[in-house]
């Protein structure tokens, strides 16, 4: 096997976290990556048509070598491999940032609800950004198989379970730390960093309003859309594209607040934990696995209850923090460090390529 493998990355929805993760992987990987992409518009259109667009582009223009195909869950991989049979001979990885499967108990109302399952079944391996997401995907897939008779006879669940891997998304923690190398940033004990994307704004508004009525002075620095954020508190808004400003705000804020129950991943949370923000997180989704057990009672809250959010925020200022949590917290966060996370990806990619090569020779 050559020292550097050639990896073809196809991203139908190149924006947000998918763009951030791919850019980081390509920067830190020891292998050669070629990226073909589409802009992040209308995910349902990408699920339906991206495979056909990429197949046409590859058939017209692609002349390079491919050792492994890498794509996200927005790609209908099964369709792509039917349209480009040469790629079916290569190992394939689908990275799941999210999934579009209906919740447990609900039917798949359109064929798009099954694209993720079809892609997972076609892939050599499926990677998930959190253990929570991996388990949730398998639960939803299993529920769909039980509900839909046309799927129940295929017995795909043992195969999906065997190929599912937890692969933490790489986060460039050194870049986040670098913003304070020239001049230290003083931490403000009453500054709260909030990412409003996909947040439960009803709980967020209610909780922060309740906090204000209790006479707790605080200020917000927000990233993400402001529509629906009604709380009349002093705040500063940072552009979603200005990462340097976000990192400086994380160094300045004492608290990182999330109101996203059930989040599959949260790269802002990883960065903020790394630079010392105290977390106030919902008790579902990726958040429990980001924190040592000793921090759970003072950091996690029922994401549907504004009162619990307020209690945990007040705990930051009035309750003594647990001792000796930093070592365990940094051990968890270090799994996301770009160098370590990309090395783990590179190692697994090499194993998949070797296994495919041996299989083809048999």
Beta strands, then each sheet from edge to edge (+ up, - down):
strand 1: 6-14
strand 2: 32-39
strand 3: 68-72
strand 4: 91-96
strand 5: 125-128
strand 6: 164-166
strand 7: 188-195
strand 8: 219-223
strand 9: 235-238
strand 10: 253-257
strand 11: 278-282
strand 12: 300-301
sheet 1: 2+ 1+ 3+ 4+ 5+ 6+
sheet 2: 9+ 8+ 7+ 10+ 11+ 12+
end
